[in-house]
Amino acid sequence: MAHSSRLTLSASAARAAAAVVDDDDNLDEEPGEEIESAPPLRVGEEREIGGAGLRKKLLRPGRGWETPVLGDEVTVHYEGRLLDGRKFESTRDRGEPLTFELGGEQGIAGLDQGIITMKRGELALFTLPCSSGYRHAAAQGVPPDADMQFEVELLSWLTVMDICKDGGIVKKVLSGGDDRQTGDLDEVTVKYQVRLLDGTIVAETPEGGFEFCVNQGHLCPALPKIVNTMRRGEKAFVTIQPQYAFGEAGREAINGLPAIPSNAVLNIEVELVSLKPVVDVTGDMKVLKKILRAGEGLRTPNSGETVCVRYTAMFKGGTTFEKVGFDGESFQFIIDEEQVIAGLDRAVSTMLKGELSELTIEPEYAFGNDEAKRDVTIIPSSSTLIYVVELLDFTKEKDIREMTGLEKIQAAEGTKSSGNDLFKNGKFERAAKKYDKAARYIDGEGTFEDNEEKLVKSLRISCWLNSAACCLKLKDFQGAIRLCSQVLDNEFCNVKALYRRAQAYIEAADLDLAKLDIQKALELDPKNKEMKSLQMTLKQLQAEKNRRDAKLYANMFQWTRKDADVMVKKLKVGKPQGDEREGSAEVEASNLENYMRCERKVAEKEVKCDRETQAMEVVDATCAGDREMADSVGR
């Protein structure tokens, strides 16, 4: 029954192809794949294809640039002749083209590699050597040692996709869509009709289609997988094996439609009518943006730019609690300045001018665990909110490439100053963004006058150091190490960079590298109080590490104590007899001596640790470091 369905589909596909081959409006709707090869053939030119002796002569060029691939279902007219001109086969004489799968058993053996080089509407003459294995040669009266020629016209093809790579879901593209590919989070509207192999309709959508989220699924496990491979406007015919349909359980009759039997194979005709792209703005699924209307251009607002929006804010249940910008005056705010809730700020920064989107904002990016008041409405704590936002316009900062050297310096200084204010207010993440942005203004080499270079270098180093201070506060110690290393690559004797990198090394438990930075800094500035304080902290940490090591060594050798006591007793009890006893006694004495040496080392290390701890002053280095960091960032 499955085979019968396949033949029916092929015949219908052939009739459809013959009907539309002359329709220029539909010529470029079906997707294919461009084959990289030698320069295109000119009309009348002949060339060998592949290494099996197949030759191709172009008789009429095709249209477009797409070509079929192995596995696609192609529809062709062809005529076979011997080299002396005798015709042995022709679809034109039969009055119906041939539809077959490229690379399949129903095709013309030897011609597959030639047809995948053809474009829609192309006419070519292929010469096949007798070794090509043409399966109908004997039936058509072709001598076994005769070369053949086939004149082939490629009418159309259907792209075939094995979605799960196991034959479980096979999709044939009937007509292509636009360039918008479906994503897992998108909300789609589809039309479909599902049939059993005998043609019985067992499921179908209303006339307008059915809307659902791809990742939430619908109908059966196969449908979201199918939709995830489709483009907007695409139509496809899909064969679904039971494991991706309704399996052994089948499905009961519903809504006046028959039941689906156990282990039924399904054929589904599906059309992706529309889709609303959904974007995970924050990367943790807590701020989702569903695009209701696409914007224009490619540019989105950057940090520090003023945006002009209007929005409607609702609770998840649909109750509106705020409308802004609809009274003739639009609402403005500055991106990344915490003038609106974080989710709205982050989402608007991803929008294009004119875009209309629906935002779903979880509490973490809204008002958190706090209550909030908007007009006369109280927003309960931990509320998930919905915003329908339209980005009307936004100011565009002057492109860095268009700035003069002086303008870049002024922009960097202003941005750095904003970062300093944020740092003093404890907003370290936002401050770090400001410092990074300031550094980008003056990142280019060779764009400044000679009298500006010294100022630029100083400003750049200051931005890196301040950004490193933010990294320390945010516990991004590797980031702090990287930034301080950048400073030291430019100024190897920068004490502040050595100090902050040493702090980061200590926090990262790399005490040896921290010690090197501290020693170098004290060589440069022996009276530096903050560095001395950090050195005391390092000594304390090193002493604690030594104590831990001593305890570890003690545990390692504790298991030998009992054996050592036994050795001592044996040596005291009696004298060894004979050479064997003497050798054994010497080994035991050596083991005892080694054990006692290890015990002495452990005891010496413990004494040394105690002395270092007793001699050490208790200094709150962290507080001192914070005071120094805040003072220096303020400069």
Secondary structure, DSSP 8 states (H G I E B T S, - for coil): -HHHHHHHHHHHHHHHHHHHTT-GGGTT-S-------SS---TT-EEEETTTTEEEEEEE--BSS----TT-EEEEEEEEEETTS-EEEEHHHHTS-EEEETTSTTS-TTTHHHHTT--BT-EEEEEE-GGG--TTTTTTT--TT--EEEEEEEEEEEEEEETTSSSSEEEEEEE---S-B--TT-EEEEEEEEEETT--EEEE--TT-EEEEGGG--SSTHHHHHHTT-BTT-EEEEEE-GGGTTTTT-B--BTTB--B-TT--EEEEEEEEEEE-EEESSSSSSEEEEEEE--BSS----TT-EEEEEEEEEETTS-EEEEES-SSS-EEEETTSSSS-HHHHHHHTT--BT-EEEEEE-GGGTTTTS-EEETTEEE-TT--EEEEEEEEEE-----GGG--HHHHHHHHHHHHHHHHHHHHTT-HHHHHHHHHHHHHHT--SS-S-HHHHHHHHHHHHHHHHHHHHHHHHTT-HHHHHHHHHHHHHH-TT-HHHHHHHHHHHHHTT-HHHHHHHHHHHHHH-TT-HHHHHHHHHHHHHHHHHHHHHHHHHHHHHHTTHHHHHHHHHHHHH----HHHHHHHHHHHHHHHHHHHHHHHHHHHHHHHHHHHHHH-----HHHHHHHHHHHHHH-
